[in-house]
Every structure is written in structure tokens, then in C-alpha cells.
Amino acid sequence: MRYIFNFPDIGEGLEEGTILEWYVVKGQSVSTGDALVKMETDKVVADIPSPKTGTVVARFGEVGDIVKVGSPLVEIEVEGVFAEEAQAEAKKEFAFEPEEKAETVVGTMEMASGSAVLPASSEGAAERQPQKEKPRRKALSTPVARAMAKELDININEVTGTGPSGRVTKADIENHRPAKKISAYDDVTYEPLTQIRKTIARNMIYSKHNAAHMSVFEEVEISDLIKIREKYKKKYAGRGVKLTYLSFIVKATVNALKQHRQLNSQIDMENDRMIFNNRYNIALAVDTPAGLVVPVIRDADRLTIFEIAKRIDEISERARKRELALEDMKGGTFTITNYGSIGGLFATPVINYPQAAILGVGRISKTPVVKDDALAIGNVLALSLSVDHRIVDGGEVTRFINKVMEYLADPVALLME
């Protein structure tokens, strides 16, 4: 029996993924659970395991191709299944047109409907006399190819299929499309959007359209915090953990959120209510070569600064290696973005909807400050806070940011809580 394994929805509401790397080739034996292909979705990079034991008959798509959820990935000759059983299953599964399905089941067989025909053999074509052309019936093709042909306004019945049993594939559609004329004076370069970039674009626009953004900007002198970090960073390094300023900022933010719960909430307009989160799951925006990802430190209120520093190390490393799982990026209740680590000062961060707020952390600068009625050189940290004004009023925003600054200016108080 030939079994077509369709690209499964490995996330919540996933629509498509990009092929990053194939682990199998045609003719290769695979067992249930073996990795078939590495896929990049709009949230993670994941290996897709084989659901069956058998032999790879065909791969659908090349590295860089975008595959819709429910579209074929791999065709497998399944071991130990009799032809009669395969035929019975096929008839049961495909009693109607595939494209009329409300949704595609992962792992179903992809077969032609009753009206589909295989391309005729060219053998003996020279001896045949010209005849009046009969109306064409529907060509055998993959769902990806059908969708692509429709998008490009190509009659799929005019395309010669090179896939298994003469099936028209995505590559056949690409080869059939007319060559694109390129001007010798083109002064731009086109690159397809990555899955991560498409997700960022979609989420940012959605947030700006659905949250009433308001931003405030503050500066806080943190010389005492710098001294404490210098005192303990070698000790932490000896335990394999990098003690960053962000560790203290996360702790200060969580302590302030516990006193100002509106900033750890979200609004439910459909049911006319507020939803207050009883957990403090801090999402951290991490800049990676592939784009921005936002893993979550769960229950940060239960962690010490050492434990927070360790978690930051772990999730940052996994983010850069593209090893984050979907679970690592779910459930955030408040977001912190640290652009100060690359030299940024102030910003107007976009809220990670449906959260109520996001804290932007800028760089630490040597700045003149007034201490005891005298000028001195201080170490000043820039902070930018964006909130959803539907949820939080200006007074509460000010009280919250003041509490965060209070903890950062007096880290002993932070450590005592």
C-alpha cells in the first residue's frame, strides 16, 4: 500500500511551513518515528517524524518550498499491507473529489478522483491518425500543484506530469509557467518572506489595530545595581551562569506586577470583562539571525535571580540555535524586550497582543546626574513602556514604572523580597 503523509498542523492554527532540510531520499527505508524532514513554521523549526514503517517512494517539494498544512510531504510504500486492503481503503477514502474536503486528514492516501486520467503513453503515436480532440478530463495532481496552478492562472490539464503515476507536481507547474521578463535596469532585489518574518508582520499589524498603544519613557540611575552585579557575577560564572542586568530587570518587573496586576492582565471585549493572570510568565524578545522570537520564563515570581539568569541563558541559547518548541513560546503574560544590549536607547515597543504591556530596556549610559544637590556622573538605564490604554490608565502606568525603577535603583530591596 502506498501511503501519502500530509504535512500535519504541529501548532495551533498553523497554515504552512517551509522545507529546510530533507533527511530521507527516494528508496530509503524508514521506521515509525524516524525524522523525515526539517520544517520551519511561523513559530518554530521542527523535525517531522514518519508515521509509518516502509520505503520512501516520493518526496513532495524541495528545500525552500512552502508547504500548506494538509498537503503531501512524503509517499511511503507501507510494509505488510495487502493490495486488496489498500484498494478498499482507497475507495472508502476517496468517494468524492479531494478538493471538496472540508479539511485534509494527516496520513491519508492521495489518489485521483474517478474523473482523473493518467497521461497516455506516447508509444505508437506516429501511426495514429489525427482525430478530433475530445474534451479533456481532470489531470492527476497534488493539492500543492492544484493550488499553485490556480494562483498562476494555469490550466493544469495542459501540464505534463512527472510525479509518481504521471502526477502533476509543483515543480511541473513552475516549469510550465512562462518565463518572467526582467529589465536590465532593475535596481531592486526580491527575497521571499520567511515564515518568522510573515508571523512578525501579521502579529505586529494585528496588535497595532487592536490595542490602544500608549508609551512612557523613563531613566533610572543604577550604580548600586552595577556594584552588586560586579560582586556576584564571578560567583555565578563559576556555576555556569551569566549574571546579566536583564536578570535583575525581570525580577524587578515581576515584583512590580504583583503590586499592579492590571499590567499582568488582558481585556475580553466580547464578554465585557477583564482577565487577571494569577501567574507571572515573562516573555523575552530574543533577537536571532532568523528573526525575533519570544520564549517565556514561566512562573518567574517563584524564581530567584540566579534561577532567572539560568533560564535566560537556556532559552536565549536555544532560540539562537532554533531549538525552541512551541511550548516554550506559549502562555506569556508580560513581555520584556532588551534592545539596549545592542546599543538602543528608547523605543515605542509594540505590545505582544493580547497582553496589556511590554517593557523596553535601553542601554546604560554615563550621564550627569544630581546626587545630594551636586552634579555627578551616574549610570543611567533607559526604559520605555508601552501599554494598552483600554486596560491601563496613565496613573497606574506611572505607578508601575516608578516601582520598577525603585527596585532597580535599590537592588537590596529587590533581593529582600
C-alpha positions, -999 to +999 in steps of 0.1 A: +000+000+000+012+034-008+006+059+020+008+096+015+018+115+046+005+151+046+021+180+064+004+180+099-006+210+120+022+209+146+010+242+162-023+259+169-038+271+137-007+265+116-012+272+079+020+264+062+057+256+066+090+259+047+112+229+039+146+235+055+162+200+051+153+166+038+166+136+059+154+109+035+157+101-002+137+081-026+142+044-019+153+048+017+137+026+044+122+044+073+107+033+106+078+049+126+093+079+144+122+085+121+127+121+111+117+127+075+122+165+071+130+196+090+103+223+086+102+259+096+068+271+107+058+306+117+068+298+153+094+270+154+117+248+135+107+211+139+116+177+126+086+159+112+086+121+121+074+093+099+040+079+109+047+046+092+074+020+086+082+014+050+101+027+020+101+063+007+086+063-028+085+101-033+092+134-017+069+164-024+088+196-025+124+209-024+144+228+002+129+263+003+095+253-009+064+264+011+040+235+020+004+241+032-009+221+061-026+191+048-006+189+016+016+159+008+051+156+022+062+120+016+048+090-001+056+057+016+053+021+005+039+006+037+051-028+046+027-057+053-004-043+037-022-063+010-033-047-022-069-056-016-069-038+017-053-008+000-079-007-027-108-010-001-093+018+019-088+040-012-124+035-023-137+044+011-114+074+015-119+089-020-156+085-028-156+123-036-134+149-051-103+156-028-106+194-032-141+193-019-129+181+015-135+205+044-101+195+058-073+172+049-066+143+072-029+137+080-017+105+066-045+097+041-038+084+006-037+109-022-054+094-052-072+107-083-110+110-083-130+089-107-128+115-135-090+118-134-069+100-160-032+092-163-013+107-192-014+085-223+017+067-234+035+081-264+041+046-278+026+042-313+018+079-316+033+081-351+009+055-365-022+072-352-043+094-374-053+128-363-086+128-346-109+154-334-097+163-299-120+151-272-128+172-241-100+167-215-107+152-182-091+164-150-054+157-146-039+137-117-021+162-095-011+171-060-030+196-039+000+219-038+002+218-076-035+225-080-034+255-056-003+269-074-019+264-109-050+282-097-029+311-083-009+314-115-040+310-138-025+279-154-048+252-169-034+222-150-048+198-177-022+213-201+007+205-178+027+172-183+032+155-150+065+140-139+055+127-105+045+092-095+020+077-119+022+109-140+010+132-112+014+169-119+037+183-092+046+218-080+078+216-100+059+208-132+037+239-126+069+261-121+084+247-153+052+253-172+048+289-162+061+315-188+095+330-182+094+363-163+108+392-182+135+410-162+145+445-171+182+452-174+176+483-153+161+466-123+175+482-092+159+461-065+164+425-052+134+403-043+136+378-014+107+357-003+094+363+033+105+337+058+079+321+080+091+340+110+090+374+092+055+367+080+044+359+115+061+390+129+044+412+102+010+397+109+012+399+147+025+435+147-003+448+125-029+429+145-016+444+177-015+479+164-050+476+151-065+460+182-047+477+212-048+513+221-010+518+224+004+544+248+041+547+257+060+563+286+098+569+289+119+570+320+155+569+332+168+554+364+203+556+380+215+521+387+251+525+401+242+503+432+228+476+409+261+476+389+281+472+421+260+442+432+263+426+398+300+431+397+302+415+432+284+383+422+289+378+385+322+358+390+304+335+415+276+329+391+300+323+362+317+296+383+283+279+384+280+282+346+255+311+346+259+346+331+245+372+355+231+399+333+213+431+341+183+416+325+180+391+353+175+419+378+151+437+355+129+406+352+129+402+389+120+439+394+093+437+368+077+407+384+077+423+419+061+454+404+035+434+385+024+417+417+015+451+431+000+464+398-020+435+384-036+454+356-004+453+337-005+415+340-040+412+326-059+413+293-092+425+282-121+404+269-143+428+249-166+400+237-177+392+272-172+427+287-147+416+313-111+418+325-089+387+328-063+389+355-034+364+353-025+347+385+008+335+370+037+357+361+051+343+328+076+367+314+081+366+277+116+377+265+120+390+229+152+374+216+170+387+185+182+358+163+197+357+128+164+342+116+142+369+132+126+378+165+113+350+187+097+354+222+102+324+245+086+325+280+101+322+315+072+306+334+063+314+370+091+339+372+077+351+406+088+318+421+124+321+408+155+336+424+177+360+404+201+331+399+174+309+386+161+336+363+196+342+350+200+305+343+166+304+324+176+334+303+208+317+293+190+285+284+162+300+263+185+325+246+209+297+235+180+275+223+165+305+204+198+312+186+201+275+177+164+274+166+157+246+190+127+262+208+095+242+210+060+256+206+055+251+244+085+274+250+066+304+235+031+299+249+014+315+279+033+348+283+015+374+304+040+403+301+069+409+276+103+425+280+124+434+250+161+443+256+174+463+227+199+480+250+222+450+246+228+461+210+230+498+218+194+510+216+182+538+239+145+545+237+117+529+216+079+525+213+077+487+217+046+470+201+025+451+226+026+413+224-012+411+220-033+402+239-010+412+268-015+445+284+020+459+282+056+455+271+088+469+287+116+481+265+151+481+281+176+505+266+214+509+271+231+520+303+248+554+297+273+575+316+252+606+323+254+637+345+230+633+375+222+652+406+232+635+439+229+653+472+224+686+454+256+681+434+264+670+399+279+636+395+284+611+367+258+584+370+250+551+353+216+557+338+193+530+323+167+540+297+133+524+300+103+525+275+069+511+285+040+506+260+006+497+274-029+491+261-047+522+272-080+503+271-067+483+301-044+506+320-048+543+328-019+568+329-018+569+367-014+532+370+012+531+343+033+558+362+029+539+395+041+507+379+072+521+361+081+540+393+080+508+413+102+490+387+127+519+389+126+519+427+137+482+427+165+488+401+178+519+420+178+500+453+186+463+445+189+454+482+152+460+485+147+438+454+168+410+469+149+412+502+115+405+487 
